[in-house]
């Protein structure tokens, strides 16, 4: 099973926000994420990068 993790950039470093992301939905200045286990999180910001080969999502806070 391919696991995609979401990270947030804080102080120039990436911190894990949610692991095993199954669904990502961007709406305006919010990003909604849900993982394989049903855990849901909302992030205030934007998607900076998605790498399908590396199975990672990078989120960035709005300035």
FENBEL-V927764 format. One record per backbone hydrogen bond with DSSP energy under -1.0 kcal/mol. CO is the residue of the C=O (numbers start at 0). NH is the residue of the N-H. E is the energy in kcal/mol with one decimal. If there is no record, write none. Layout:
[[CO & NH & E] [CO & NH & E]]
This chain:
[[3 & 20 & -3.2] [4 & 56 & -2.5] [5 & 16 & -3.5] [5 & 17 & -1.6] [6 & 58 & -3.4] [7 & 14 & -2.8] [9 & 12 & -2.0] [12 & 9 & -3.3] [14 & 7 & -2.9] [17 & 5 & -3.2] [19 & 35 & -2.0] [22 & 33 & -2.1] [24 & 31 & -3.3] [26 & 29 & -1.9] [28 & 44 & -1.8] [29 & 26 & -2.9] [30 & 42 & -2.8] [31 & 24 & -2.8] [32 & 40 & -2.5] [33 & 21 & -3.0] [33 & 22 & -2.2] [34 & 37 & -1.9] [38 & 34 & -2.2] [40 & 32 & -2.9] [42 & 30 & -2.6] [45 & 59 & -2.8] [48 & 57 & -3.2] [50 & 55 & -2.0] [54 & 4 & -2.0] [55 & 50 & -2.9] [56 & 6 & -3.0] [57 & 47 & -2.7] [57 & 48 & -1.7] [58 & 8 & -1.8] [59 & 45 & -2.7]]
